Amino acid sequence: MRRVGIIGACICDESTALMAEEIGREIAERKAVLYCGGLGGVMEAAARGAYEAGGNTVGILPGSKASDANPYIRIPVVTGMGHARNVILVRSCEVLISVSGSHGTLSEIALALKMWKPVIGLGTWKDLPDVHYVESAGEAVEKAFELLP
C-alpha cells in the first residue's frame, strides 16, 4: 500500500484547509494511506478528507497521548518525541506533500530531501531546491503519485 505524507501548518486559514482536505480525499480515492503529524490545521483537514473518503489515516504524534490526535486519525502513533517525531513521519512516507507551513514544516521538507524522498510544494516555503512546486491540490496529488518510487 502506498504511503503519502501531508505536512503543513498546525493552524491554517479556510482556503488552505480546503486544499488540504481535497488532497486527503484524493489520496484516499487512490487507495493510499495518508500519514501526517496527527494534530490540527493542515494535518486535520487532510485527515478529514481521507477519512470521509473511507481512507486510512496515520498520525505520528509528538506527545504521549493517543487522545491528542485529531478525530480523523484512524491509527495514532504515540512517540513522546516532540519535534523529533518529524523524522519518523518522513521516514514512514514514500512521498510528501507540503501545504503552507512554518519552521516545523521546513524541517520536515529538509529531512525528506536528505532522505531522498520526493517533496511536492503547494503554497509552502518558496525556492527550495529539489521541491516540485505545483499550483493546486489536484496537481499536488498527481505529482506525488507520478514521483512514487
DSSP file (Angstrom, degrees, kcal/mol; ACC not computed):
  #  RESIDUE AA STRUCTURE BP1 BP2  ACC     N-H-->O    O-->H-N    N-H-->O    O-->H-N    TCO  KAPPA ALPHA  PHI   PSI    X-CA   Y-CA   Z-CA
    1    1 A M              0   0    0      0, 0.0    31,-0.1     0, 0.0     2,-0.1   0.000 360.0 360.0 360.0 135.2    0.0    0.0    0.0
    2    2 A R        -     0   0    0     29,-0.3    31,-3.1     1,-0.0     2,-0.5  -0.389 360.0-148.7 -72.1 147.4    1.3    3.4   -1.0
    3    3 A R  E     -a   33   0A   0     29,-0.2    91,-2.7    -2,-0.1    92,-1.0  -0.958  15.5-178.3-124.8 112.8    2.2    5.9    1.8
    4    4 A V  E     -ab  34  95A   0     29,-2.7    31,-2.7    -2,-0.5     2,-0.3  -0.944  12.9-149.6-115.9 126.8    1.8    9.6    1.2
    5    5 A G  E     -ab  35  96A   0     90,-2.8    92,-3.0    -2,-0.5     2,-0.5  -0.741   3.6-159.2 -96.5 142.2    2.7   12.2    3.8
    6    6 A I  E     + b   0  97A   0     29,-2.6    31,-0.4    -2,-0.3     2,-0.4  -0.987  15.1 179.8-117.0 124.5    1.0   15.6    4.3
    7    7 A I  E     + b   0  98A   0     90,-2.6    92,-2.9    -2,-0.5     2,-0.3  -0.937  21.0 107.3-123.8 148.0    3.0   18.2    6.1
    8    8 A G  E     - b   0  99A   0     -2,-0.4    92,-0.2    90,-0.2    35,-0.2  -0.988  60.0 -22.5 168.7-174.1    1.9   21.8    6.9
    9    9 A A        -     0   0    0     90,-0.9    33,-2.8    -2,-0.3    34,-0.5  -0.208  37.2-144.6 -62.1 140.3    0.8   24.4    9.3
   10   10 A C  S    S+     0   0    0     31,-0.2     2,-0.4     1,-0.2    -1,-0.1   0.614  96.7  39.8 -80.1 -12.0   -0.9   23.4   12.6
   11   11 A I  S    S+     0   0    0     29,-0.2     2,-0.3    30,-0.1    -1,-0.2  -0.993  80.1 161.3-132.8 127.2   -3.1   26.5   12.3
   12   12 A C        -     0   0    0     -2,-0.4    29,-0.1    -3,-0.1     2,-0.0  -0.959  36.3-104.7-145.3 162.5   -4.3   27.5    8.8
   13   13 A D     >  -     0   0    0     -2,-0.3     4,-2.3     1,-0.1     5,-0.2  -0.257  44.0 -97.7 -80.3 174.1   -7.0   29.6    7.1
   14   14 A E  H  > S+     0   0    0      1,-0.2     4,-2.3     2,-0.2     5,-0.2   0.870 120.8  52.0 -64.4 -39.7  -10.1   28.2    5.5
   15   15 A S  H  > S+     0   0    0      2,-0.2     4,-1.9     1,-0.2    -1,-0.2   0.893 111.4  47.6 -67.3 -37.1   -8.7   28.2    1.9
   16   16 A T  H  > S+     0   0    0      2,-0.2     4,-2.5     1,-0.2    -2,-0.2   0.909 111.2  51.4 -66.9 -41.7   -5.6   26.2    3.0
   17   17 A A  H  X S+     0   0    0     -4,-2.3     4,-2.6     1,-0.2    -2,-0.2   0.892 108.1  52.0 -61.7 -40.1   -7.7   23.8    4.9
   18   18 A L  H  X S+     0   0    0     -4,-2.3     4,-2.2     2,-0.2    -1,-0.2   0.901 109.7  49.0 -65.1 -40.3   -9.9   23.2    1.9
   19   19 A M  H  X S+     0   0    0     -4,-1.9     4,-2.2     2,-0.2    -2,-0.2   0.937 112.9  47.4 -61.7 -46.0   -6.8   22.5   -0.3
   20   20 A A  H  X S+     0   0    0     -4,-2.5     4,-2.5     1,-0.2    -2,-0.2   0.894 110.8  51.8 -63.8 -40.1   -5.5   20.0    2.3
   21   21 A E  H  X S+     0   0    0     -4,-2.6     4,-2.4     2,-0.2    -1,-0.2   0.906 109.3  49.8 -63.5 -41.6   -8.9   18.3    2.6
   22   22 A E  H  X S+     0   0    0     -4,-2.2     4,-2.5     2,-0.2    -1,-0.2   0.910 110.3  50.8 -62.7 -42.2   -9.0   17.9   -1.2
   23   23 A I  H  X S+     0   0    0     -4,-2.2     4,-2.2     1,-0.2    -2,-0.2   0.936 110.6  49.0 -60.6 -46.9   -5.6   16.4   -1.1
   24   24 A G  H  X S+     0   0    0     -4,-2.5     4,-2.2     1,-0.2    -2,-0.2   0.912 110.9  50.0 -59.3 -43.9   -6.5   14.0    1.6
   25   25 A R  H  X S+     0   0    0     -4,-2.4     4,-2.4     1,-0.2    -1,-0.2   0.928 111.2  48.1 -60.6 -46.5   -9.7   12.9   -0.3
   26   26 A E  H  X S+     0   0    0     -4,-2.5     4,-1.1     1,-0.2    -1,-0.2   0.848 109.1  53.7 -66.5 -33.8   -7.8   12.3   -3.5
   27   27 A I  H  <>S+     0   0    0     -4,-2.2     5,-2.1    -5,-0.2     3,-0.4   0.933 111.1  46.1 -64.0 -45.3   -5.1   10.3   -1.7
   28   28 A A  H ><5S+     0   0    0     -4,-2.2     3,-2.0     1,-0.2    -2,-0.2   0.895 107.6  56.6 -64.1 -40.2   -7.8    8.0   -0.2
   29   29 A E  H 3<5S+     0   0    0     -4,-2.4    -1,-0.2     1,-0.3    -2,-0.2   0.777 105.0  52.9 -63.3 -25.0   -9.5    7.7   -3.5
   30   30 A R  T 3<5S-     0   0    0     -4,-1.1    -1,-0.3    -3,-0.4    -2,-0.2   0.295 118.4-115.6 -91.9   9.0   -6.3    6.3   -4.9
   31   31 A K  T < 5 +     0   0    0     -3,-2.0   -29,-0.3     1,-0.2     2,-0.2   0.725  69.6 136.5  66.6  25.5   -6.2    3.8   -2.1
   32   32 A A      < -     0   0    0     -5,-2.1    24,-0.4   -31,-0.1     2,-0.4  -0.640  57.9-111.8 -96.0 160.6   -3.0    5.2   -0.5
   33   33 A V  E     -a    3   0A   0    -31,-3.1   -29,-2.7    -2,-0.2     2,-0.6  -0.787  26.3-137.6 -91.0 133.2   -2.5    5.7    3.3
   34   34 A L  E     -ac   4  57A   0     22,-2.4    24,-2.9    -2,-0.4     2,-0.4  -0.821  19.5-169.0 -93.4 123.8   -2.3    9.3    4.4
   35   35 A Y  E     +ac   5  58A   0    -31,-2.7   -29,-2.6    -2,-0.6     2,-0.3  -0.890  18.9 145.9-108.2 142.1    0.4   10.0    7.0
   36   36 A C  E     - c   0  59A   0     22,-2.0    24,-2.9    -2,-0.4   -29,-0.1  -0.917  62.8 -84.8-157.0-176.8    0.6   13.3    8.9
   37   37 A G        -     0   0    0    -31,-0.4    22,-0.1    -2,-0.3     3,-0.1   0.548  57.7-129.9 -77.2  -7.5    1.5   14.7   12.3
   38   38 A G  S    S+     0   0    0     20,-0.2    32,-2.5     1,-0.2    35,-0.1   0.434  71.4  95.6  81.2  -0.4   -1.9   13.9   13.6
   39   39 A L  S    S-     0   0    0      1,-0.2    31,-0.2    30,-0.2    -1,-0.2   0.193  76.1 -56.0-101.7-139.5   -2.8   17.3   15.1
   40   40 A G  S >  S+     0   0    0      3,-0.2     3,-1.3     4,-0.1     4,-0.3  -0.032  89.2  31.6 -95.3-166.1   -4.7   20.3   13.8
   41   41 A G  T 3> S+     0   0    0      1,-0.3     4,-2.5     2,-0.2   -31,-0.2  -0.325 126.4   1.4  62.5-129.8   -4.6   22.7   10.8
   42   42 A V  H 3> S+     0   0    0    -33,-2.8     4,-2.6     1,-0.2    -1,-0.3   0.875 135.1  55.3 -57.9 -40.0   -3.4   21.2    7.6
   43   43 A M  H <> S+     0   0    0     -3,-1.3     4,-2.3   -34,-0.5    -1,-0.2   0.935 111.0  42.7 -61.6 -47.8   -3.0   17.8    9.3
   44   44 A E  H  > S+     0   0    0     -4,-0.3     4,-2.7     2,-0.2    -2,-0.2   0.906 114.2  50.7 -66.7 -42.1   -6.6   17.7   10.5
   45   45 A A  H  X S+     0   0    0     -4,-2.5     4,-2.2     2,-0.2    -2,-0.2   0.925 113.0  45.3 -63.7 -44.6   -8.0   18.9    7.2
   46   46 A A  H  X S+     0   0    0     -4,-2.6     4,-2.2     2,-0.2    -1,-0.2   0.916 114.0  49.3 -65.1 -42.6   -6.1   16.4    5.1
   47   47 A A  H  X S+     0   0    0     -4,-2.3     4,-3.2    -5,-0.3     5,-0.2   0.893 109.1  53.3 -63.7 -39.2   -7.0   13.6    7.5
   48   48 A R  H  X S+     0   0    0     -4,-2.7     4,-2.8     2,-0.2     5,-0.2   0.931 108.6  49.5 -60.4 -45.8  -10.7   14.7    7.4
   49   49 A G  H  X S+     0   0    0     -4,-2.2     4,-0.9     1,-0.2    -2,-0.2   0.921 116.2  41.6 -59.3 -45.5  -10.7   14.5    3.6
   50   50 A A  H  <>S+     0   0    0     -4,-2.2     5,-3.2     2,-0.2     3,-0.4   0.924 115.4  50.0 -68.5 -44.9   -9.1   11.0    3.6
   51   51 A Y  H ><5S+     0   0    0     -4,-3.2     3,-1.8     1,-0.2    -2,-0.2   0.927 110.2  49.2 -59.7 -48.3  -11.2    9.7    6.5
   52   52 A E  H 3<5S+     0   0    0     -4,-2.8    -1,-0.2     1,-0.3    -2,-0.2   0.725 108.3  55.0 -67.9 -20.7  -14.5   10.9    4.9
   53   53 A A  T 3<5S-     0   0    0     -4,-0.9    -1,-0.3    -3,-0.4    -2,-0.2   0.341 124.7-104.1 -90.6   5.7  -13.5    9.2    1.6
   54   54 A G  T < 5S+     0   0    0     -3,-1.8    -3,-0.2     1,-0.2    -2,-0.1   0.620  74.5 141.8  85.5  13.2  -13.0    5.9    3.5
   55   55 A G      < -     0   0    0     -5,-3.2     2,-0.4    -6,-0.2    -1,-0.2  -0.299  54.8-103.3 -86.1 170.3   -9.2    6.1    3.6
   56   56 A N        -     0   0    0    -24,-0.4   -22,-2.4   -28,-0.1     2,-0.4  -0.763  34.2-165.9 -92.3 137.5   -6.7    5.1    6.2
   57   57 A T  E     -c   34   0A   0     -2,-0.4    18,-2.2   -24,-0.2    17,-0.7  -0.986   6.5-167.4-128.6 135.2   -5.0    7.8    8.2
   58   58 A V  E     -cd  35  75A   0    -24,-2.9   -22,-2.0    -2,-0.4     2,-0.5  -0.983   5.1-160.8-122.1 129.5   -2.0    7.6   10.4
   59   59 A G  E     -cd  36  76A   0     16,-2.1    18,-3.3    -2,-0.4     2,-1.1  -0.950   7.6-155.5-112.7 119.2   -1.0   10.3   12.8
   60   60 A I  E     - d   0  77A   0    -24,-2.9    18,-0.2    -2,-0.5   -21,-0.1  -0.797  27.6-155.3 -91.7  98.2    2.6   10.4   14.1
   61   61 A L  E     - d   0  78A   0     16,-2.4    18,-1.3    -2,-1.1    20,-0.4  -0.488  21.0-151.0 -86.0 142.5    2.0   12.3   17.3
   62   62 A P  S    S+     0   0    0      0, 0.0    20,-2.6     0, 0.0    -1,-0.1   0.768  75.8  61.8 -78.5 -25.2    4.6   14.4   19.2
   63   63 A G  S    S-     0   0    0     17,-0.2    17,-2.4     2,-0.2    16,-0.5   0.073  90.1-102.2 -93.1-160.6    3.1   13.8   22.6
   64   64 A S  S    S+     0   0    0     15,-0.2     2,-0.4    16,-0.2    14,-0.1   0.273  90.3  74.5-109.9   7.7    2.4   11.0   25.0
   65   65 A K    >   -     0   0    0      1,-0.1     3,-1.6     0, 0.0     4,-0.2  -0.982  59.7-152.6-130.9 130.0   -1.3   10.5   24.5
   66   66 A A  G >  S+     0   0    0     -2,-0.4     3,-1.8     1,-0.3    -1,-0.1   0.794  97.3  70.8 -63.1 -27.4   -3.3    9.0   21.6
   67   67 A S  G 3  S+     0   0    0      1,-0.3    -1,-0.3    -3,-0.1    -3,-0.0   0.607  81.3  73.7 -68.1 -10.3   -6.2   11.2   22.6
   68   68 A D  G <  S+     0   0    0     -3,-1.6    -1,-0.3     2,-0.0    -2,-0.2   0.701  76.7 102.9 -72.1 -18.8   -4.1   14.2   21.3
   69   69 A A  S <  S-     0   0    0     -3,-1.8   -30,-0.2    -4,-0.2   -31,-0.1  -0.272  83.8-105.4 -65.6 149.2   -4.8   13.0   17.7
   70   70 A N    >   -     0   0    0    -32,-2.5     3,-1.7   -31,-0.2    -1,-0.1  -0.320  39.3-101.5 -67.5 161.6   -7.5   14.9   15.7
   71   71 A P  T 3  S+     0   0    0      0, 0.0    -1,-0.1     0, 0.0    -2,-0.1   0.552 116.8  62.3 -68.4  -5.2  -10.7   12.9   15.3
   72   72 A Y  T 3  S+     0   0    0    -34,-0.1     2,-0.7   -28,-0.0   -21,-0.1   0.369  74.8 105.7-101.2   4.2   -9.9   11.8   11.8
   73   73 A I    <   -     0   0    0     -3,-1.7   -15,-0.1     1,-0.2    -4,-0.1  -0.764  43.8-177.4 -86.9 117.9   -6.8    9.8   12.7
   74   74 A R  S    S+     0   0    0     -2,-0.7   -16,-0.2   -17,-0.7    -1,-0.2   0.846  78.0  33.9 -80.5 -36.3   -7.6    6.1   12.5
   75   75 A I  E    S-d   58   0A   0    -18,-2.2   -16,-2.1     2,-0.0     2,-0.4  -0.889  74.1-165.6-126.0 100.3   -4.1    4.9   13.7
   76   76 A P  E     -d   59   0A   0      0, 0.0     2,-0.6     0, 0.0   -16,-0.2  -0.704   5.0-158.5 -84.6 134.5   -2.4    7.2   16.2
   77   77 A V  E     -d   60   0A   0    -18,-3.3   -16,-2.4    -2,-0.4     2,-0.6  -0.943  10.2-153.1-112.4 109.1    1.3    6.6   16.7
   78   78 A V  E     +d   61   0A   0     -2,-0.6   -14,-0.1   -18,-0.2   -12,-0.1  -0.721  25.0 163.6 -87.8 117.2    2.3    8.0   20.1
   79   79 A T        -     0   0    0    -18,-1.3   -15,-0.2    -2,-0.6    -1,-0.2   0.772  30.3-151.6-106.3 -30.9    6.0    8.9   20.1
   80   80 A G        +     0   0    0    -17,-2.4   -17,-0.2   -19,-0.4   -16,-0.2   0.750  65.9 114.6  62.5  22.1    6.6   11.2   23.1
   81   81 A M    >   -     0   0    0    -20,-0.4     3,-1.7     1,-0.3   -18,-0.2   0.375  60.3-152.5-108.4   2.1    9.4   12.7   21.0
   82   82 A G  G >  S-     0   0    0    -20,-2.6     3,-1.7     1,-0.3    -1,-0.3  -0.342  75.6  -9.3  59.4-138.7    8.2   16.3   20.4
   83   83 A H  G >  S+     0   0    0      1,-0.3     3,-2.2     2,-0.2    -1,-0.3   0.718 124.8  76.7 -66.0 -20.4    9.6   17.7   17.1
   84   84 A A  G X> S+     0   0    0     -3,-1.7     3,-1.5     1,-0.3     4,-0.6   0.730  76.5  77.6 -62.7 -19.3   11.9   14.7   16.8
   85   85 A R  H <> S+     0   0    0     -3,-1.7     4,-2.3     1,-0.3    -1,-0.3   0.702  74.0  79.7 -62.2 -17.4    8.8   12.8   15.6
   86   86 A N  H <> S+     0   0    0     -3,-2.2     4,-2.6     1,-0.2    -1,-0.3   0.847  87.4  56.2 -58.3 -33.7    9.3   14.6   12.3
   87   87 A V  H <> S+     0   0    0     -3,-1.5     4,-2.7    -4,-0.2    -1,-0.2   0.921 107.7  47.2 -64.0 -43.7   12.0   12.0   11.4
   88   88 A I  H  X S+     0   0    0     -4,-0.6     4,-1.8     2,-0.2    -2,-0.2   0.918 112.3  50.2 -64.6 -43.5    9.6    9.1   12.0
   89   89 A L  H  X S+     0   0    0     -4,-2.3     4,-0.7     2,-0.2     3,-0.2   0.957 114.8  42.4 -59.5 -51.8    6.9   10.8    9.9
   90   90 A V  H >< S+     0   0    0     -4,-2.6     3,-1.1     1,-0.2    -2,-0.2   0.917 113.4  51.7 -63.6 -44.2    9.2   11.5    7.0
   91   91 A R  H 3< S+     0   0    0     -4,-2.7    -1,-0.2     1,-0.2    -2,-0.2   0.815 106.2  56.6 -63.1 -30.1   10.9    8.0    7.1
   92   92 A S  H 3< S+     0   0    0     -4,-1.8    -1,-0.2    -3,-0.2     2,-0.2   0.659  98.6  76.2 -75.6 -16.6    7.4    6.4    7.1
   93   93 A C    <<  -     0   0    0     -3,-1.1   -89,-0.2    -4,-0.7     3,-0.1  -0.611  60.7-155.5-101.6 155.2    6.4    8.0    3.8
   94   94 A E  S    S+     0   0    0    -91,-2.7     2,-0.3     1,-0.4   -90,-0.2   0.718  87.8   4.6 -92.8 -27.3    7.3    7.4    0.2
   95   95 A V  E    S-b    4   0A   0    -92,-1.0   -90,-2.8    22,-0.2    -1,-0.4  -0.977  70.6-145.5-153.6 151.0    6.5   10.9   -0.9
   96   96 A L  E     -be   5 119A   0     22,-2.4    24,-2.6    -2,-0.3     2,-0.5  -0.964   2.4-155.5-128.3 143.7    5.4   14.1    0.9
   97   97 A I  E     -be   6 120A   0    -92,-3.0   -90,-2.6    -2,-0.4     2,-0.6  -0.975  13.7-154.4-115.1 121.4    3.2   17.0    0.0
   98   98 A S  E     -be   7 121A   0     22,-3.5    24,-2.7    -2,-0.5     2,-0.5  -0.859  11.4-175.6 -99.5 123.0    3.9   20.2    1.8
   99   99 A V  E     -be   8 122A   0    -92,-2.9   -90,-0.9    -2,-0.6    24,-0.2  -0.967  58.5 -48.4-121.0 115.0    0.9   22.6    2.2
  100  100 A S  S    S+     0   0    0     22,-1.6    25,-0.4    -2,-0.5    22,-0.1  -0.319  81.3 149.0  61.1-144.7    1.6   26.0    3.8
  101  101 A G        -     0   0    0    -90,-0.2     2,-0.1    23,-0.1    -1,-0.1  -0.182  36.1-127.4 108.8 164.8    3.6   25.6    7.0
  102  102 A S     >  -     0   0    0    -94,-0.1     4,-2.2    -2,-0.1     5,-0.2  -0.211  64.4 -42.0-126.9-143.6    6.2   27.2    9.2
  103  103 A H  H  > S+     0   0    0      1,-0.2     4,-2.1     2,-0.2     5,-0.1   0.839 132.5  54.5 -67.6 -34.0    9.5   26.1   10.7
  104  104 A G  H  > S+     0   0    0      2,-0.2     4,-1.8     1,-0.2    -1,-0.2   0.916 110.4  48.0 -62.4 -41.5    8.4   22.6   11.6
  105  105 A T  H  > S+     0   0    0      1,-0.2     4,-2.6     2,-0.2    -2,-0.2   0.902 108.4  54.3 -64.4 -41.3    7.3   22.1    8.0
  106  106 A L  H  X S+     0   0    0     -4,-2.2     4,-2.5     1,-0.2    -1,-0.2   0.893 106.9  51.4 -60.1 -39.6   10.6   23.4    6.8
  107  107 A S  H  X S+     0   0    0     -4,-2.1     4,-2.5     2,-0.2    -1,-0.2   0.893 109.9  49.6 -65.6 -37.5   12.4   20.8    9.0
  108  108 A E  H  X S+     0   0    0     -4,-1.8     4,-2.6     2,-0.2    -2,-0.2   0.891 110.1  50.5 -67.6 -39.1   10.2   18.0    7.5
  109  109 A I  H  X S+     0   0    0     -4,-2.6     4,-2.6     2,-0.2     5,-0.2   0.945 112.0  47.9 -61.2 -46.9   11.0   19.2    4.0
  110  110 A A  H  X S+     0   0    0     -4,-2.5     4,-2.4     1,-0.2    -2,-0.2   0.915 112.4  48.5 -61.8 -43.7   14.7   19.2    4.8
  111  111 A L  H  X S+     0   0    0     -4,-2.5     4,-1.9     2,-0.2    -1,-0.2   0.926 111.0  50.8 -61.8 -44.2   14.6   15.8    6.3
  112  112 A A  H  <>S+     0   0    0     -4,-2.6     5,-3.1     1,-0.2    -2,-0.2   0.932 111.9  46.2 -60.0 -46.5   12.6   14.4    3.3
  113  113 A L  H ><5S+     0   0    0     -4,-2.6     3,-1.4     1,-0.2    -1,-0.2   0.887 110.6  53.2 -64.8 -37.8   15.1   15.8    0.9
  114  114 A K  H 3<5S+     0   0    0     -4,-2.4    -1,-0.2     1,-0.3    -2,-0.2   0.832 110.7  48.1 -63.7 -31.9   18.0   14.5    3.0
  115  115 A M  T 3<5S-     0   0    0     -4,-1.9    -1,-0.3    -5,-0.2    -2,-0.2   0.252 118.5-112.9 -92.8  11.8   16.4   11.0    2.8
  116  116 A W  T < 5 +     0   0    0     -3,-1.4    -3,-0.2     1,-0.2    -2,-0.1   0.821  66.5 148.5  60.9  34.2   15.9   11.3   -0.9
  117  117 A K      < -     0   0    0     -5,-3.1    -1,-0.2    -6,-0.2   -22,-0.2  -0.842  52.1-112.5 -96.7 134.4   12.1   11.4   -0.6
  118  118 A P        -     0   0    0      0, 0.0   -22,-2.4     0, 0.0     2,-0.4  -0.398  31.5-159.3 -64.5 140.8   10.2   13.5   -3.2
  119  119 A V  E     -ef  96 131A   0     11,-0.5    13,-2.8   -24,-0.2     2,-0.5  -0.990   6.5-161.8-125.6 129.8    8.6   16.6   -1.9
  120  120 A I  E     -ef  97 132A   0    -24,-2.6   -22,-3.5    -2,-0.4     2,-0.5  -0.929  13.3-151.2-108.0 133.0    5.7   18.5   -3.6
  121  121 A G  E     +ef  98 133A   0     11,-2.2    13,-2.5    -2,-0.5     2,-0.4  -0.912  18.9 173.8-113.1 130.0    5.1   22.1   -2.5
  122  122 A L  E    S-e   99   0A   0    -24,-2.7   -22,-1.6    -2,-0.5    13,-0.1  -0.922  80.1 -25.2-132.5 106.0    1.8   23.9   -2.6
  123  123 A G  S    S+     0   0    0     11,-0.4     2,-0.1    -2,-0.4     3,-0.1   0.843 112.3 115.5  62.1  34.2    1.8   27.4   -1.0
  124  124 A T  S    S-     0   0    0      1,-0.3    -1,-0.2   -26,-0.2   -23,-0.1  -0.305  72.5 -23.8-117.1-162.2    4.7   26.5    1.1
  125  125 A W  S    S-     0   0    0    -25,-0.4     3,-0.4   -23,-0.1    -1,-0.3  -0.231  74.2-128.4 -50.7 131.9    8.3   27.6    1.5
  126  126 A K        +     0   0    0      1,-0.2    -1,-0.1    -3,-0.1     0, 0.0  -0.506  70.0   8.3 -91.4 152.6    9.5   29.1   -1.7
  127  127 A D  S    S+     0   0    0      1,-0.2    -1,-0.2    -2,-0.2    -2,-0.1   0.736  73.3 156.5  58.4  32.1   12.5   28.4   -3.9
  128  128 A L    >   -     0   0    0     -3,-0.4     3,-1.5     1,-0.1    -1,-0.2  -0.765  47.4-111.7 -86.7 131.4   13.8   25.4   -2.2
  129  129 A P  T 3  S+     0   0    0      0, 0.0     3,-0.1     0, 0.0    -1,-0.1  -0.324  96.7  15.2 -62.4 142.9   16.0   23.2   -4.4
  130  130 A D  T 3  S+     0   0    0      1,-0.3   -11,-0.5   -12,-0.0     2,-0.4   0.431  91.0 125.4  74.8   2.2   14.5   19.8   -5.4
  131  131 A V  E <   -f  119   0A   0     -3,-1.5     2,-0.9   -13,-0.1    -1,-0.3  -0.786  59.2-136.0 -88.5 135.3   11.0   20.7   -4.3
  132  132 A H  E     -f  120   0A   0    -13,-2.8   -11,-2.2    -2,-0.4     2,-0.3  -0.807  23.6-153.8 -93.3 102.8    8.4   20.1   -7.0
  133  133 A Y  E     +f  121   0A   0     -2,-0.9     2,-0.3   -13,-0.2   -11,-0.2  -0.583  16.9 177.3 -84.9 139.2    6.1   23.2   -6.8
  134  134 A V        -     0   0    0    -13,-2.5   -11,-0.4    -2,-0.3     3,-0.1  -0.828  30.0-137.2-133.1 170.8    2.5   23.0   -8.0
  135  135 A E  S    S+     0   0    0     -2,-0.3     2,-0.3   -13,-0.1   -13,-0.1   0.526  77.6  31.8-110.4  -8.8   -0.5   25.3   -8.1
  136  136 A S  S  > S-     0   0    0      1,-0.1     4,-2.1  -117,-0.0     5,-0.1  -0.957  75.4-111.2-147.9 163.8   -3.4   23.2   -7.0
  137  137 A A  H  > S+     0   0    0     -2,-0.3     4,-2.1     1,-0.2     5,-0.2   0.913 117.9  52.3 -60.6 -44.4   -4.4   20.3   -4.8
  138  138 A G  H  > S+     0   0    0      1,-0.2     4,-2.4     2,-0.2    -1,-0.2   0.907 109.7  48.4 -59.9 -43.2   -5.1   18.1   -7.8
  139  139 A E  H  > S+     0   0    0      1,-0.2     4,-2.8     2,-0.2     5,-0.2   0.874 108.2  56.0 -64.0 -37.0   -1.7   18.8   -9.3
  140  140 A A  H  X S+     0   0    0     -4,-2.1     4,-2.3     2,-0.2    -2,-0.2   0.934 111.3  42.1 -62.0 -46.5   -0.1   18.0   -5.9
  141  141 A V  H  X S+     0   0    0     -4,-2.1     4,-2.4     2,-0.2     5,-0.2   0.915 114.1  51.7 -68.0 -42.6   -1.7   14.6   -5.8
  142  142 A E  H  X S+     0   0    0     -4,-2.4     4,-1.7    -5,-0.2    -2,-0.2   0.930 113.0  45.3 -58.5 -45.9   -1.0   13.9   -9.4
  143  143 A K  H  X S+     0   0    0     -4,-2.8     4,-2.0     1,-0.2    -1,-0.2   0.895 110.2  54.7 -66.1 -41.0    2.7   14.8   -9.0
  144  144 A A  H  X S+     0   0    0     -4,-2.3     4,-0.5    -5,-0.2    -1,-0.2   0.922 111.1  43.9 -59.6 -45.0    3.0   12.8   -5.8
  145  145 A F  H  < S+     0   0    0     -4,-2.4     3,-0.4     1,-0.2    -1,-0.2   0.815 111.0  55.2 -72.8 -28.9    1.8    9.7   -7.5
  146  146 A E  H  < S+     0   0    0     -4,-1.7    -1,-0.2    -5,-0.2    -2,-0.2   0.861 111.1  45.6 -66.0 -35.7    3.9   10.3  -10.5
  147  147 A L  H  < S+     0   0    0     -4,-2.0    -1,-0.2    -5,-0.1    -2,-0.2   0.454  80.8 124.2 -91.6  -2.1    7.0   10.5   -8.3
  148  148 A L     <        0   0    0     -4,-0.5   -53,-0.1    -3,-0.4    -3,-0.0  -0.338 360.0 360.0 -58.0 138.0    6.3    7.4   -6.1
  149  149 A P              0   0    0      0, 0.0    -1,-0.2     0, 0.0    -4,-0.0   0.510 360.0 360.0 -66.8 360.0    9.2    5.0   -6.3
